[in-house]
Amino acid sequence: MKISCPYCGNDTDFYEVAEGVTITTFYVQNEDGSFSAVSDDSEIQGEVRLFCGECHKELKEYHNHFLDMLF
């Protein structure tokens, strides 16, 4: 089953917003003094919500299905 936004009909573009996030990024310093990211880790403390990428309406009723369909 594809998700379609009930407000605008969009069925391709969506995004999540996570509240209370801590992102830790690990770096290595290169020979020339520049830095390159090696890895990162995130910890979400708050709510994560799904939104339509076109009209930006919250799609709370589809979030569980969205999570089930992430591959």
C-alpha positions, -999 to 999 in steps of 0.1 A, spaced: 0 0 0 14 34 -10 9 64 12 -8 94 -3 -12 127 15 -49 132 21 -44 170 19 -26 174 -15 -24 139 -30 14 137 -29 26 101 -29 64 105 -34 80 131 -11 79 128 27 102 138 56 105 132 94 112 157 121 128 144 153 127 165 185 153 165 212 182 150 191 218 147 201 242 140 172 277 130 180 301 130 150 336 115 151 364 130 130 399 122 120 424 150 113 441 147 80 478 153 73 470 188 58 451 198 90 416 194 75 391 171 91 370 142 77 340 127 94 345 90 103 311 81 117 282 96 136 257 85 162 223 100 170 201 97 201 165 108 198 150 120 231 116 133 218 89 126 193 95 117 157 68 129 133 61 123 96 52 152 72 42 155 35 71 168 15 47 189 -7 22 206 16 41 200 48 10 187 67 17 163 95 8 127 86 6 111 120 -19 84 109 7 71 84 39 71 105 37 35 117 32 23 81 61 45 70 84 29 96 73 -6 86 82 1 50 117 14 55 143 -9 40 
